[in-house]
Amino acid sequence: MRARRASPLVLALLAATSLGACATQGGPAPTVAAGLRGPMPASSGPNPAPDLASDLPGLGGESRSVFGLYLAAQAAIDAGSSREAAAYLAQASAAAPDQTHLRDRAFTTTLLSGEVSRAASMAPAQGDSPQALQGLGLLTRATEALAEGRAKTAAALLAEPGIQPPHALAASLLRPWALALSGDTVAALTPQPAGSDRVAAAFLTLSRAQLLERLGKPAEAEALLKPLAEGAGGVFALAYGGYLERRGRGEEALKLYEARLAKNAADGAFLAARARVQAHRPRPPCPA
């Protein structure tokens, strides 16, 4: 197998797990946690608007304050400019390297902006950062290593014990592919435990089936895909239909799509798949 650029699915998964990690952290407001300002006093009325003019004097040269940069990042986030926000937070973190919360916020914002390579260079190591963010940092570095063709490095990072929920499933999905890319197909095809989580088990089975197909073991792949499609349906049935198309079994795929549409006639994914088969358009590519 040849290393490829990280897929949109991987980036979306990273962003989703990042949001999940951030949402579970809780705690005080970022500027309070970072020591940039004290907690707001209790008040029965509305909080007064901050005097941004004194904190943001043009944000130029020596006048840039850490708090001002943080406020600029917040304004950029509110305006939907995640990359601009990430740049401001990176500057603020560089200006106050001892502020762990600020550094972590710069990392997650950069990751959510889609700049995985830059985020990987900012990923928190073991230290003061929350465990969930440390795990996300390992996952991000592993994804970047895969994109750069460093499969062995990626596989090693994905095996780190520091990757705990909510990122453990993402690591379990990626590691067999990293092992296969590094040439260790025996380890890549070793089944991974999914515990009692049925959803996680289904996605791990799907990923294993796709890897088997990719490695030229279609019969073994189908042995996993067919019962998964019949039991769970949905995305798993769609994946099995794609497999059937690639094996030249378009009629079987068409029957599968029509059976799913009989249950939900408005399902766009199966409508598109059926139309593809009926029009004899190119088959979906093998997962990679």
N, C-alpha and C positions, 0 to 999 in steps of 0.2 A: 504494500500500500504506500501511496505517496502522500506526503504532508500537504494539506491545503489550508487556505485562509479560513479563519474562524467563521462559521456560518451564522446567518442572522438568528437562527434558533438558539445558538450558544449565547450570543449577545443578549438576546431577549431573556434567556434564563438567568444570566448573570444579573441583569437589571432587576428582574423580579425578585431574586433572592436578596439583592442589595436592599430593595425597598422593605422586604420582610424583616431583614436584620435591623434596619433603622427603626422600623415601627415598633419593634419589641424592646428597644433600649430604654425608652422613657427618660426620666430624669429632668433636670432643670433646663431652662432655655439655653441654647448653645453659647450665647455670650456670657451667661452667668457661669456655666460649667467651665468655660475657657478662662474665666477670671478677667474678662474684659469689662464687666460692669457688675454691680451688685444687684440683688433681686429687686424688682419693682415693689415699692411699698403698697400695702393694701389701701384700697380706696373705694368708696361707695359710688363714686361717679366715674365717668369715662377717663381713661388714661390720657394725659396730655400728649399731643403730638411731639415727637422728638425734634430738636433743633438740628436738622440735618446740615444746615449751612455751616455750622461750626465744626461738624465732623467731616464734611466732604468739601473742603476748599479747593475744588477743581480736581482733586485726586492727582495732583501732579508733583513730581520731584519729592523733596524732603517732607512736604506737607501730608503725605499719605500716612494715615494712622491705621493700625490694625482694625480698630472698630469701624473706621470709615470704609475700609475694604470689605469688611463683613457686611455692612449695610448695603454697599454697592452690589455685593453678590446676592443678597436677599432681593434687591430691586430687580436684578437680572432674572432671578428665578421667577418672580411674580410676573415679569414680562415674557416668560417663556424662552429666555435665552440661556439655556443650560451651559453652553460652552463658555459664554462670557462669565457666567457665575463661577464656573470651575476655575477660570483664569484668575478672577479676583480672590477666590479662596486659596489658590496656590500661592499667590503673592502674600496673603495674610499669614499663611502657614510658614512661609519662608521668613517673614519678619518676626514671627513669634514661634520658633521651633520647639519651645518647651510646652506649648499648648496642645496636648494630645487630642482633645476634642476637635479643635480647629483643623488639625492635620487629618483626622479621620473624616471630617466633613468634606475637606478638599478631595480626598480619595473617592468617596462615594459619589460626589457630584460629578467628578471627572468621569467616573465609570458610567454613570447614567447619561452623560452627554454623548456616549458612544466612543470615547477616546480610550479604548482598552489598552493600547500600548503605553500611553502616558500614565494611565491609572496603575498599570502593573509596576511601573517604576516608583509609584507613590504608595504601594500597598503596605499596610502596617505589618510589622514583624512582631514577634513575641515581645510583650512589654505591657504598657498601660492600656492599650486599646482593648475594648470588649472582645470576648472570645469569638463571638459571631463575626465581628469585623476581621479578626485575624484569620478566621477560616475563609472569609470572602477574599481576603488578600491572597491567600494561597491559591484559591480557585482562579482568581484573575491572572496571577503569574503563570499558572499552568496553561490557561487558555492562550496567553500570549506565546508561551513556549511552543505550543502546538502550531500556532499560526506561523511561527518562524522556522518550523521543521525540527525543533528540538524535542522529539517525542520521548526520549528517555528521561529528560529533565521533567517533562510534563507528567509522565507516569509516576516519577518519584514524588513530585509535589502533591499529586492527587492521592497518594497513599499516606500522607502526613496525618498523624492522629489529631492534629489541631483542627481539621475540617470536621466540624460537628453540625448537627441540624441548626439552621434550615438548609445548609449547603451540602450535606452529606450525600443526598440523592444526586445532585448535579455531578459531584465527584465520581460517584459510582457509575453514572451513565457515561462519563467521559473517559475514565481510566482504561476500560478495555480497548477503546479505539486508540488511545495513546500507546498501549502495549503492542497492539497490532502494527501500528506505524513504526514502532521501534524494532519490529521483527520477532517479537516474542508472542507468537500466535497461540502457543499452549496456554500461557498465562491469560492471554486475552479472552480465550474461550472457556475459561474456568467459571462456572456459574457463581454469581455473587449472592450472598444472603440478603433478603429484603425484609426479614423480620415479619411482623404481623400486619404491616401496611399493605393492603391489597392493591391500592393504586400504584404505590412504588413498585410492587412486584410486577404489575402489568407493564409498566414502562421499562423496567429492567429486562423483561422478557422480550418486548418489542425491540429494544436496542440490541439485544443478543441475537435475535433473529436477523436483523438488518446487517449485523456484522458477519454472521454466517453466510448470508447471501453475497456480501461484498468479498468474502474470502473464497468464494467458489464452492460453497456447500449448500446448494439450493434445497435439497431434500430435507436436510436438517433444519433449515430456515422455515420451510413450510410446516414441518411438524410442530413448530412453536407458533407460527402465525395463524394457522387455520383455527385451532381451538380458541385462541385469543380473540380472533375476529368474531367467532360464533358466540363467545361468552360475553365479551365486553362491548363489542360493536364499536360504533363511533369512529374515532381516529384509527383504531386498530383494524376495523373492517376496511377502511380506506387504504391502509398500508398493505393489507393482504390483497386487495384488488390491484394495487400497483404492482405487487409481486407477480400476480397472475398475468397481467399485461406484459411484463418484461419477459415472462416465460413463453409468450406466444399463445396464451390461453385467454384471449379476449372475450370469447363467448361466456366463459365462466365468470370473468370479471364483470361483464354486463349483467349477468343474473344476480350477482352479489349486490351491485349498485341498485338494481331495480327492487330487490328485496328490502334494502334499506329505505328507498324512496317510498315504498308502500307503507312504511311506518311514519315517515315524515316527508311529505311531498315537496316541502319548501327547503330542504337541506341543500344549501348552495354547493357544498363540496361534492356531494354525490351527484348533483345535477351536472356539474362541470365534468366529473369523471365519466358519467354516462355519455355525455355529449362527445367527449374525447374519443371514446371507443367507437361510437356510432359513426363519427366522421373519419375514423381511421387516422387520427392525428398521432404524432410521435408519443411513444409510451413515456411515462414518468421515469426519470433517471434512477439508477440504483443509489440508495443512500450512501453518503460519504462523509 
